[in-house]
Amino acid sequence: MLKVDYEELDRQLSEIFQLTQGCVFLLELDKHSTLLEFSYPPKLIKNKLPVDNKTILGRAVIAKRSYISNNVEKESNFVVLNCLMAMRAAPVQKMVTYPILSGDRVRAVLQIVRKGKTLSDSPDFVKEDLEKIKSVLDELLSLHIVKSAWGE
């Protein structure tokens, strides 16, 4: 299991990207690297998705790279995302999918979404946003390592 404060991760990313609650998701890879299971938010824990080329999440694991989609409706996993996230108000319009690696192995996938009734309701994700995500993850993961080293 990835050792990170999920709520703090959500808080920091939501602040950076000016998101409402419910826009940050974390899925962890099982020990066989065949399934992604939601770790955050708590209401989605135990929901699983296969690791395959049919979804952005699966492609992020297989290719070990991030993806930005500023038109989610054109993505093959759009229906799955809306079903799992139980979107009641505004649908997901844009997302960034970011694999979290340990060495050369993917441990988890972070997904950040922007909601709106139309594509123009929110700004696009850009390449520079990947650096912002990396910075937050580096800080939170290194804080955990430091705390663990001191037995806290």
Secondary structure, 3 states (H helix, E strand, C coil): CCCCCHHHHHHHHHHHHCCCCCCEEEEEECCCCCEEEEEECHHHCCCEEECCCCCHHHHHHHHCCCEEECCHHHCCCHHHHHHHHCCCCCCEEEEEEEEEEECCEEEEEEEEEEECCCHHHCCCCCHHHHHHHHHHHHHHHHHHHHHHHCCC
